[in-house]
Amino acid sequence: MKPITSLVKALDVLTLLSSKSTGLSMPKLAEAMNLPRSTLARTLNTLIAYGLIEKTGRIYRCGASFDQWAQRDRQHYWIQRYRKVLEHVAAEINELVLLGMHEGNGVVHMYYIESDQMVRVAPSPFTRHNLQVNALGKLALSRRPDLIEAIDDANLLEELSEIQRTGVAWNREQSVPGMIALATYGFSKSPTEPMIAVAWPAHRFTEESSARALASIQEALERFRPKSQ
C-alpha cells in the first residue's frame, strides 16, 4: 500500500529537526529535504499548528511539546505533570475537576478529582466524549482549524469563535441533563497539551462559582508551571 506522501514529508521534517537541537532555517531545511519551499512551508505550518515544532525568528526546531508528545506513557506523564494543579483547584472549589485530552474523534478524561458534596457530578473515565457538545471537546475543536472547516453548524461555529477569543468552553446541559461544565487550557494552548474542566450539578452552579473556578485554575497553573515553561 502506498504511504500518504504529506504524512511522510511531515515525519521526515520531524526526524530531521529532532536531530538538530539548535534548529534549522527554511533554506537549510529546503536543501536537506529537497522540497519546494511552498510545500515545506505548508508542512511546517501544520506542525506548528499541532504544537510539535516552534519557530523563533527564522529558525525552526522541535519544542517542548514534541518531547511530551513522544513520551511512551503519555497518560502517566500528564497526570504527574498536572496532579498538583487539579488538587489545588479541587481543594478550593470542592467540585469535580477533570484533566482531558483530545484523542482522535473525541476527548477522554485522563484523571479527575471528585468533590465531597452530597450531590455531585459523576465522572465518566475511559469514555470518548463528543467534540461538539463536551466542554473539553469544544475547546479542543477551537484549537484545530482543520476540523473546524468541516463544521456547517452556524451556532457551533459562532461558539467556537467565542472560545478562541476567551479561552473558555462551556457545556450547559448539552451532554448530560443537570450538569454544567467549563473547560480551559492547561499550561499551553498547543493541541498536544491536556485541558482542564470543572463540572457542577446545575442547581449549584452560579456565574460567580465559574469565575472562582477559572481564577483558581489560572492561579494553580502559574504556581505549578514547570520551570521549562
Secondary structure as GFF3:
##gff-version 3
##sequence-region A 1 229
A	DSSP	alpha_helix	5	18	.	.	.	ID=ss1
A	DSSP	beta_strand	24	25	.	.	.	ID=ss2
A	DSSP	alpha_helix	26	33	.	.	.	ID=ss3
A	DSSP	alpha_helix	37	50	.	.	.	ID=ss4
A	DSSP	beta_strand	53	56	.	.	.	ID=ss5
A	DSSP	beta_strand	59	62	.	.	.	ID=ss6
A	DSSP	alpha_helix	64	69	.	.	.	ID=ss7
A	DSSP	alpha_helix	74	93	.	.	.	ID=ss8
A	DSSP	beta_strand	96	103	.	.	.	ID=ss9
A	DSSP	beta_strand	106	113	.	.	.	ID=ss10
A	DSSP	beta_strand	129	130	.	.	.	ID=ss11
A	DSSP	alpha_helix	135	142	.	.	.	ID=ss12
A	DSSP	alpha_helix	145	148	.	.	.	ID=ss13
A	DSSP	alpha_helix	154	166	.	.	.	ID=ss14
A	DSSP	beta_strand	168	172	.	.	.	ID=ss15
A	DSSP	beta_strand	179	185	.	.	.	ID=ss16
A	DSSP	beta_strand	195	201	.	.	.	ID=ss17
A	DSSP	three_ten_helix	202	204	.	.	.	ID=ss18
A	DSSP	alpha_helix	207	223	.	.	.	ID=ss19
###
